[in-house]
């Protein structure tokens, strides 16, 4: 049985529907990420879970507990939901010691002093902050301050941890380090994580499953691997990872670029069902899943070649459009100004007018 359940959850701000009849279930102990462009509704969804926003439709449950229901006219305030929360801003109090920052929510709950000491000690130990317990947050790095926020959330022994862009203000090295620390803490304590991020690599590394949203609507809920390899639609393909969309139109000799200068080899074409539409199509491809083949590939002209460490990044002009190709630095490839052939290993095909 699912641990966290959102059923037909809707939120409006005036005439704008920020979240539109969202349904999702998160299992106990699962790390579930919400991913999408700015304004897609992911943070609004997290705020409704936390109780900072009420619903305009649907309901939210955790286990057997009802948290919010529009039809039932029920709303449980944030302080009674017992969620751990970590925000993009560290939200720690500079005038309190590290210990007192972590102890603060426990003191509000009026727990016994011995219980507070035990919980704070465990949380500080789990986040490697025992040595800094008596010091102030000003003495800590950005990663240290984020650990304080994590320790404070852990101290309340949450069933569910809500994380809203918690690592975005850290430098890349710290961000990578902290994402694995969060995963280790989840395994140790067994709580569920619902994680909002713009960072696709972060979502892929942390998540058991990912929700991709756009305009308040769920586009796909699946494992990171399936979201990447089997995107549900054109939007998901374009949003996750690097992508090319080569527009092709029906011509007398088959599919060609809109300017008519380049014809798609027939053996590289789309499924017969799409061909019968006689409509413009996008050939969607990942730069890393294109090979150079001078004999049978789609003809193009190399206009840029950039060395990026482990990979070489090419820009190839195909008709009136550009296609990006990435190959390993040891793989032989054409030079700028050379004509080449492109073979698409894992192409995806979408009608140009496909709705999202």
C-alpha positions as CSV (number, residue, x, y, z in Angstrom):
1,X,0.0,0.0,0.0
2,X,1.3,3.5,-0.9
3,X,2.5,5.7,2.0
4,X,1.8,9.1,0.5
5,X,-1.1,9.5,-1.8
6,X,-2.3,12.5,-3.8
7,X,-5.7,12.0,-5.5
8,X,-6.9,14.5,-8.1
9,X,-5.0,17.3,-6.3
10,X,-5.7,20.7,-7.9
11,X,-4.5,24.2,-7.0
12,X,-5.5,27.5,-8.6
13,X,-4.1,31.0,-8.3
14,X,-6.7,33.3,-9.7
15,X,-7.3,32.1,-13.3
16,X,-4.1,30.1,-13.4
17,X,-4.3,26.3,-12.7
18,X,-0.9,25.7,-11.0
19,X,-1.6,21.9,-10.4
20,X,-4.2,20.1,-12.4
21,X,-5.8,16.9,-11.0
22,X,-2.5,15.4,-10.0
23,X,-2.5,11.7,-8.9
24,X,0.6,10.1,-7.5
25,X,1.6,7.5,-4.9
26,X,4.9,7.4,-3.0
27,X,5.9,4.1,-1.2
28,X,7.4,4.0,2.3
29,X,11.1,4.4,2.1
30,X,11.1,5.6,-1.5
31,X,12.9,8.6,-2.9
32,X,10.5,10.3,-5.2
33,X,11.6,13.4,-7.2
34,X,9.5,16.0,-8.9
35,X,11.2,17.5,-11.9
36,X,10.1,20.1,-14.4
37,X,10.7,23.7,-15.7
38,X,10.1,26.7,-13.5
39,X,6.4,27.3,-12.9
40,X,5.4,23.7,-13.7
41,X,3.8,23.2,-10.3
42,X,6.3,21.0,-8.4
43,X,7.0,23.5,-5.6
44,X,3.3,24.2,-5.2
45,X,2.7,20.5,-4.9
46,X,5.3,20.2,-2.2
47,X,3.8,23.2,-0.3
48,X,0.4,21.5,-0.4
49,X,2.0,18.4,1.0
50,X,3.6,20.4,3.8
51,X,0.4,22.3,4.5
52,X,1.6,25.7,3.5
53,X,-1.0,25.8,0.7
54,X,-4.6,24.4,0.9
55,X,-6.1,22.5,-1.9
56,X,-8.7,23.6,-4.4
57,X,-9.6,20.0,-5.2
58,X,-8.7,16.4,-4.4
59,X,-7.1,15.1,-1.2
60,X,-3.8,14.2,0.4
61,X,-3.2,11.2,2.7
62,X,-0.2,9.8,4.5
63,X,-0.8,6.2,5.5
64,X,-4.2,6.2,7.2
65,X,-4.1,9.9,8.0
66,X,-6.0,12.4,6.0
67,X,-4.0,15.6,5.6
68,X,-6.1,17.7,3.3
69,X,-9.5,17.3,1.6
70,X,-11.4,19.9,-0.3
71,X,-14.6,17.8,-0.5
72,X,-14.3,16.9,3.2
73,X,-13.5,20.5,4.2
74,X,-10.5,19.2,6.1
75,X,-7.1,20.8,6.5
76,X,-4.4,19.7,9.0
77,X,-1.9,22.5,9.7
78,X,1.8,22.1,9.0
79,X,2.9,21.7,12.6
80,X,0.7,18.6,13.0
81,X,1.9,16.8,9.9
82,X,5.3,15.8,11.4
83,X,7.2,16.2,8.1
84,X,10.9,16.9,8.0
85,X,11.5,19.9,5.7
86,X,14.7,21.2,4.1
87,X,14.6,24.3,1.9
88,X,16.9,25.9,-0.7
89,X,17.6,28.7,1.9
90,X,19.1,27.0,4.9
91,X,16.6,28.7,7.3
92,X,18.8,28.4,10.3
93,X,19.0,30.9,13.1
94,X,22.3,32.7,13.3
95,X,21.9,33.7,17.0
96,X,21.5,30.0,18.1
97,X,24.2,27.4,18.3
98,X,24.2,24.4,16.0
99,X,22.9,22.3,18.9
100,X,20.0,24.8,19.6
101,X,19.1,25.1,15.9
102,X,18.5,21.3,15.8
103,X,16.8,21.3,19.2
104,X,14.4,24.1,18.5
105,X,11.5,22.2,16.9
106,X,11.8,19.6,19.7
107,X,11.5,22.3,22.3
108,X,8.4,23.6,20.6
109,X,6.9,20.1,21.0
110,X,7.7,20.3,24.7
111,X,9.6,17.0,24.7
112,X,11.5,15.9,27.9
113,X,15.0,17.3,28.1
114,X,16.5,13.8,28.0
115,X,14.6,13.0,24.8
116,X,15.7,16.2,23.2
117,X,19.3,15.5,24.1
118,X,19.1,12.0,22.7
119,X,17.5,13.0,19.4
120,X,19.7,16.0,18.8
121,X,22.8,13.9,19.6
122,X,21.7,11.2,17.1
123,X,20.9,13.8,14.4
124,X,24.2,15.6,14.8
125,X,26.1,12.3,14.8
126,X,24.4,11.2,11.6
127,X,25.3,14.5,9.8
128,X,28.9,14.7,11.2
129,X,28.2,17.8,13.2
130,X,29.0,16.7,16.8
131,X,32.2,18.6,16.8
132,X,30.4,21.8,15.8
133,X,27.5,21.5,18.2
134,X,28.5,24.3,20.5
135,X,29.5,26.7,17.7
136,X,27.4,29.1,15.7
137,X,26.2,28.5,12.1
138,X,28.4,31.5,10.9
139,X,31.5,29.3,11.4
140,X,30.2,26.6,8.9
141,X,30.5,26.3,5.2
142,X,27.5,26.1,2.9
143,X,27.6,22.4,3.1
144,X,27.8,22.5,6.9
145,X,24.8,24.8,7.1
146,X,22.8,22.5,4.9
147,X,23.8,19.6,7.3
148,X,22.3,21.6,10.2
149,X,19.0,22.0,8.3
150,X,19.1,18.2,7.6
151,X,19.9,17.4,11.2
152,X,17.0,19.6,12.4
153,X,14.6,17.8,10.1
154,X,16.0,14.3,11.2
155,X,15.5,15.1,14.9
156,X,11.7,15.0,14.7
157,X,11.9,11.4,13.4
158,X,9.9,12.1,10.3
159,X,8.1,9.4,8.2
160,X,8.4,11.7,5.2
161,X,11.1,14.2,4.3
162,X,10.2,17.1,2.0
163,X,13.2,18.6,0.2
164,X,12.8,21.8,-1.9
165,X,15.9,22.5,-4.0
166,X,18.1,21.8,-0.9
167,X,21.4,21.7,-2.7
168,X,21.0,24.4,-5.4
169,X,23.0,27.1,-3.5
170,X,26.0,24.8,-3.0
171,X,29.0,24.5,-5.4
172,X,29.1,21.5,-7.7
173,X,31.5,19.4,-5.6
174,X,29.5,19.9,-2.4
175,X,26.3,19.3,-4.2
176,X,27.5,15.9,-5.4
177,X,28.8,15.0,-1.9
178,X,25.6,16.1,-0.2
179,X,23.3,14.2,-2.6
180,X,24.9,10.9,-1.6
181,X,24.8,11.8,2.1
182,X,21.1,12.4,1.8
183,X,20.7,9.0,0.2
184,X,22.7,7.3,3.0
185,X,20.6,9.0,5.7
186,X,17.4,7.8,4.0
187,X,18.7,4.2,4.0
188,X,19.7,4.6,7.7
189,X,16.4,6.1,8.9
190,X,14.0,4.5,6.4
191,X,11.9,7.7,5.7
192,X,10.3,8.5,2.4
193,X,11.8,11.5,0.5
194,X,9.8,13.8,-1.8
195,X,12.4,15.9,-3.6
196,X,11.9,19.0,-5.8
197,X,14.8,19.9,-8.1
198,X,15.7,21.5,-11.4
199,X,18.9,19.4,-11.5
200,X,18.3,16.4,-13.7
201,X,21.6,14.7,-12.6
202,X,20.5,15.1,-9.0
203,X,17.1,13.6,-9.6
204,X,18.6,10.7,-11.6
205,X,21.2,9.9,-8.9
206,X,18.9,10.1,-5.9
207,X,15.5,8.9,-7.1
208,X,13.8,5.5,-7.2
209,X,11.1,7.2,-9.3
210,X,10.7,10.6,-11.0
211,X,7.6,12.7,-11.8
212,X,8.1,15.0,-14.8
213,X,5.6,17.9,-14.7
214,X,4.7,20.6,-17.2
215,X,2.0,23.4,-16.8
216,X,0.8,21.7,-13.6
217,X,0.1,18.3,-15.4
218,X,1.9,15.0,-14.8
219,X,3.8,14.0,-18.0
220,X,5.4,10.8,-16.8
221,X,6.0,8.9,-13.5
222,X,8.7,6.2,-13.8
223,X,12.2,5.1,-12.9
224,X,15.0,7.4,-14.0
225,X,16.2,4.8,-16.5
226,X,12.8,4.5,-18.1
227,X,12.1,8.2,-18.2
228,X,15.4,8.6,-20.0
229,X,15.1,5.7,-22.4
230,X,11.4,5.6,-22.9
231,X,10.0,9.1,-22.6
232,X,6.3,9.3,-22.6
233,X,6.1,12.2,-25.1
234,X,8.0,14.9,-26.9
235,X,8.2,17.2,-23.9
236,X,9.8,14.6,-21.7
237,X,12.3,13.7,-24.3
238,X,13.3,17.3,-24.8
239,X,13.4,18.1,-21.0
240,X,15.4,15.1,-19.8
241,X,19.1,15.2,-21.0
242,X,20.5,16.7,-24.1
243,X,18.4,16.3,-27.2
244,X,18.1,17.0,-30.9
245,X,14.9,17.6,-32.8
246,X,15.5,17.4,-36.5
247,X,12.4,18.5,-38.4
248,X,11.6,16.5,-41.6
249,X,8.8,16.9,-44.1
250,X,7.3,14.6,-46.7
251,X,8.8,15.0,-50.1
252,X,8.7,13.3,-53.5
253,X,11.5,11.0,-52.6
254,X,10.6,10.5,-48.9
255,X,11.3,12.5,-45.8
256,X,13.6,15.5,-46.3
257,X,14.7,18.7,-44.5
258,X,12.2,21.6,-44.9
259,X,14.6,23.3,-47.4
260,X,14.5,20.1,-49.6
261,X,18.3,19.9,-49.7
262,X,18.8,16.7,-47.6
263,X,16.8,13.4,-48.0
264,X,16.5,10.9,-45.2
265,X,17.7,7.4,-46.2
266,X,14.7,5.1,-46.4
267,X,16.2,2.5,-44.1
268,X,16.5,5.1,-41.4
269,X,12.9,6.3,-41.6
270,X,10.1,6.2,-39.0
271,X,7.6,3.4,-38.5
272,X,5.2,2.9,-41.3
273,X,2.3,4.2,-39.3
274,X,3.9,7.6,-38.9
275,X,4.9,7.7,-42.6
276,X,1.3,7.3,-43.6
277,X,0.3,10.5,-41.8
278,X,2.1,12.4,-44.6
279,X,2.8,15.1,-42.0
280,X,6.0,16.8,-40.7
281,X,7.9,14.8,-38.1
282,X,10.6,15.4,-35.5
283,X,13.5,12.9,-35.5
284,X,14.5,13.1,-31.8
285,X,17.9,11.9,-30.8
286,X,20.5,12.1,-28.0
287,X,23.8,13.6,-29.1
288,X,25.6,10.5,-27.6
289,X,23.5,8.1,-29.6
290,X,24.5,9.3,-33.1
291,X,27.4,7.7,-35.0
292,X,29.4,8.9,-37.9
293,X,29.0,6.8,-41.1
294,X,30.3,8.2,-44.3
295,X,28.6,5.6,-46.4
296,X,25.0,5.2,-45.4
297,X,24.3,8.0,-43.0
298,X,22.2,11.2,-43.3
299,X,24.5,13.8,-45.0
300,X,25.7,16.8,-43.1
301,X,28.5,19.4,-42.8
302,X,30.6,19.7,-39.6
303,X,30.5,23.3,-38.6
304,X,31.9,23.1,-35.1
305,X,34.2,20.7,-33.1
306,X,34.9,21.3,-29.5
307,X,37.0,19.3,-27.1
308,X,35.3,19.0,-23.7
309,X,37.6,16.7,-21.8
310,X,36.2,13.1,-22.0
311,X,34.0,14.0,-25.0
312,X,34.2,15.8,-28.3
313,X,31.2,17.9,-29.1
314,X,30.3,18.4,-32.8
315,X,27.8,20.6,-34.5
316,X,26.6,19.2,-37.9
317,X,24.6,21.2,-40.4
318,X,21.9,19.0,-41.9
319,X,20.0,21.0,-44.5
320,X,18.9,24.2,-42.8
321,X,19.2,22.8,-39.2
322,X,21.9,21.9,-36.7
323,X,22.4,18.5,-35.1
324,X,24.6,18.1,-32.0
325,X,26.8,14.9,-31.8
326,X,29.0,13.8,-28.9
327,X,31.7,11.1,-29.1
328,X,34.4,9.9,-26.8
329,X,37.7,11.7,-27.1
330,X,39.4,8.6,-28.4
331,X,36.8,8.0,-31.2
332,X,37.9,9.1,-34.6
333,X,35.7,11.8,-36.1
334,X,35.5,14.3,-39.0
335,X,37.0,17.8,-38.9
336,X,35.3,21.2,-39.3
337,X,34.4,21.7,-42.9
338,X,34.1,18.0,-43.8
339,X,30.9,16.3,-45.1
340,X,29.9,13.4,-42.9
341,X,27.1,10.9,-42.5
342,X,25.0,10.5,-39.4
343,X,23.4,7.3,-38.2
344,X,20.8,7.5,-35.4
345,X,21.1,4.4,-33.1
346,X,18.0,5.0,-30.9
347,X,15.8,7.5,-32.7
348,X,12.4,8.6,-31.4
349,X,9.8,10.0,-33.8
350,X,7.1,12.6,-32.9
351,X,4.6,14.4,-35.0
352,X,5.5,18.1,-35.1
353,X,2.1,19.1,-33.9
354,X,1.9,16.5,-31.1
355,X,0.3,18.1,-28.0
356,X,1.9,17.9,-24.6
